[in-house]
Amino acid sequence: MKTLHYSFAQIEAFATIAETGSLSRAAIRLGKDRTTLRDLLDYLEDALGYALFLREGRSLALTAEGEQLFRQTMEDRKSVV
């Protein structure tokens, strides 16, 4: 089994992008640069081996795998809070 390597920052970036539907809005919410969030998302997708978003121009939509990961991150957030 392949060991996954990802950071809290990557998961936070992914979840915020999914919540806001936009790299720009997620960057504002997190106080980070859009390029930083783009890189974090790219590294996470590389580590997982699949895309989390469908991209058409500036539009982002979760893939089936992205929806599953987003649900899991929301459940994990609830258990932490």
Beta strands, then each sheet from edge to edge (+ up, - down):
strand 1: 53-56
strand 2: 59-62
sheet 1: 1+ 2-
end
